[in-house]
Amino acid sequence: MSDWIEILKLDHIPRQGARVVELGPAGEATRVAIFRTATDQVYAVKDHCPHRGGPLSQGIVHGGQVTCPMHNWKIDLASGAAVLPDKGCARTYDSKVEDGQIFLRLA
């Protein structure tokens, strides 16, 4: 049994943009932001800035980072770590693209 789940098509996310998916049962779902970079790399990060809980999905994607729209913290999309001098970490999820489809691993 595979622990990868099909989420959405790559072309449903604009380059340097994000879409949010909710994982888990209603009322307890976790919001996960799926980011697409200018070079079509895909990252999945909990849609919650470690600083003040801002929606990372509404931030600006640049390179391999996103800037939180609330207080301009920069978060590395691969690791979820805040870029120095800020400290903190957002949860990340493994992601992959196969045949234009995005998959997440939840294990």
C-alpha positions in Angstrom: 0.0 0.0 0.0 1.4 3.4 -1.0 1.6 6.3 1.5 1.5 8.8 -1.4 -1.8 10.5 -2.1 -2.8 12.3 -5.3 -3.5 16.0 -4.6 -3.9 18.1 -7.8 -2.4 18.7 -11.2 0.7 20.8 -11.4 -0.8 23.2 -14.0 -3.5 24.1 -11.4 -0.9 26.1 -9.5 0.6 29.2 -11.2 4.4 29.5 -11.3 5.6 31.3 -8.2 2.2 30.6 -6.6 0.4 28.3 -4.2 -2.8 26.4 -3.6 -4.2 25.1 -0.3 -5.5 21.6 0.3 -7.0 20.4 3.5 -5.9 17.0 4.8 -7.8 15.0 7.4 -11.4 14.9 8.7 -13.6 18.0 8.6 -13.2 20.1 11.6 -9.7 18.7 12.3 -8.2 19.2 8.8 -4.7 20.5 8.4 -4.3 23.3 5.8 -1.3 22.5 3.5 0.1 25.0 1.0 1.4 23.5 -2.2 3.9 25.8 -3.8 5.2 25.9 -7.3 8.4 27.8 -8.1 9.4 29.5 -11.3 11.4 26.3 -12.3 8.4 24.0 -11.5 9.7 22.6 -8.3 6.9 21.7 -5.9 6.9 22.0 -2.1 4.3 21.3 0.5 4.3 23.2 3.8 1.8 23.6 6.5 -0.1 26.8 5.8 1.0 28.4 9.1 3.9 30.7 9.6 5.9 29.8 12.7 6.1 33.5 13.7 2.5 34.5 14.1 0.5 31.9 12.2 0.1 33.9 9.0 -1.1 32.1 5.9 2.1 31.2 4.0 0.0 30.3 0.9 -0.8 34.1 0.5 2.9 35.0 0.6 5.3 35.8 -2.2 7.3 32.9 -3.7 10.9 33.8 -4.7 13.4 31.1 -5.6 13.0 28.4 -3.0 11.4 30.6 -0.4 8.1 32.2 0.5 7.7 35.5 2.4 4.9 35.5 4.9 2.4 38.2 4.1 2.0 39.3 7.7 5.4 40.2 8.9 7.8 39.4 6.0 9.4 36.4 7.5 11.1 34.3 4.8 10.6 30.5 5.0 12.7 28.0 3.1 10.3 25.8 1.2 12.5 22.7 1.3 13.1 22.6 5.0 10.3 24.8 6.4 13.0 26.7 8.4 12.8 30.5 8.9 15.7 32.3 7.1 18.2 33.9 9.5 18.0 36.1 11.6 14.5 34.7 12.2 14.0 31.4 14.0 11.3 28.8 13.8 10.2 26.1 11.4 7.0 25.2 9.5 6.1 21.6 9.0 6.9 20.3 5.5 5.6 17.2 3.6 7.3 15.1 1.0 6.0 15.9 -2.5 6.6 14.7 -6.0 5.3 15.2 -9.5 4.5 12.3 -11.9 2.9 12.8 -15.3 1.8 16.3 -14.3 0.1 15.2 -11.1 1.3 16.3 -7.6 1.5 13.7 -4.8 2.1 14.1 -1.1 3.4 11.5 1.3 1.7 11.8 4.7 3.7 9.1 6.6 
